[in-house]
Amino acid sequence: MTPDDILLLIERLVAADRLRRLRLAHLPTPLEPLPALSAEVGGVRLWIKRDDCTGLAFGGNKTRHNEFVFGEAMRRGVRGVVWGASVQSNNCRQTAATCARLGLPLHLVLTTAHGETTDTALYAAAQGNLLLDHLLGATVEFVDVPLGPRFRQLLWDVAREAEFHGGPVFCAADPVVEELAAVSYIVAAAELFKQLWVRCVRPKAIYVSSSGATGAGLAAGLRLMGWTGRLRIIAPIEWPWPMDRHIADLANRAAFRIGEEPGLRAEDVDVDVNYIGPAYGMASEEGLQALELLARKEAILLDPIYSAKAFAALLDDVRKGVYAPQEDVLFIHTGGTPALFAHSPLLTRRLARYGRPWQSVRTDLAQGEGDTAVVG
Ligand SMILES: Cc1ncc(COP(=O)(O)O)c(C=O)c1O
């Protein structure tokens, strides 16, 4: 299939009401070269697909997901939404933005079981995604159950309880969510390939942070378009199930929703859990170095938990000589940047290594002629 075949097929399915799609994202997101970083790493030509620029409360991959996921929610006529993940979840922040846009009440269940969460971070000085959840009008409940099957059950319980109080509720644990999120990345793959064709770029490999829907959708879309390069799916979290099989199944189910059968098998999926670092929700040294490098060379910001770890994997492969100079390698930036602000203590501590006198204040310049403010 060509990219246009896929995009046309989606339009037809939407017109026939076999898929519902809301327009939430700023699309197409830019495809940009990374010239300074390419020179720094010895000439491999690096590209970035800016899905951090999808819009809707700072953007990210979930804005694409929610176009189809919440299309389905609206089709079902839901009266409320129960969502949940970790305290600094980008998914929850973008879902809070989606619900605000759609006028749907949202109850978030956020777990403190991942990353460094203090009482201050939760209440007095909520930062990053959590701050935005509040601003976007979500109600927030904290629990300490780790992400996984027990947490998903908890979401169902909260959703049933909410349903009991009035009308159907849409729940993050509904299997349709992952499937439709993956459909959005079949569309993203088509959008990306149109941009690559225009520039005559044929990437050897594509890197993305995912442990499910984003990687699955890309795998399905790229297979349907006959691409034979490497899709490197860099996992931010290791689930207690075979992730390659799960992603292959999910890719096939998403493709089936648009009437296609890519026939992906577990062995076709390259999902890598070696860049998680100390744990899910905690920054890794390689990730932070990758984040700092991209910021300084290209003025593009990553987040410490997802995109920085995937970018670290890309840099690691490039430095190991996996790609020849002049070969093209592409990174899909899935967003997550609001979480940067929640990691401010860690990030500012590291700035000392660049030798900046950022703590000193010059007092000898104050009170020059005419500098005195008149107050009152
Ligand atoms: C910034 C960012 N990148 C990547 C992902 C991975 O998304 P998924 O595993 O749903 O494909 C997430 C998930 O929350 C995210 O927040």
The ligand as an ORCA input file, in Angstrom:
! r2SCAN-3c Opt
* xyz 0 1
  C       6.284     10.843     26.045
  C       5.842      9.442     25.831
  N       6.439      8.708     24.879
  C       6.088      7.434     24.644
  C       5.094      6.820     25.391
  C       4.744      5.388     25.078
  O       3.453      5.259     24.614
  P       2.830      3.820     24.290
  O       3.519      2.826     25.157
  O       1.387      3.978     24.584
  O       3.074      3.562     22.875
  C       4.439      7.535     26.404
  C       3.394      6.889     27.228
  O       2.815      7.438     28.103
  C       4.824      8.885     26.620
  O       4.246      9.600     27.575
*
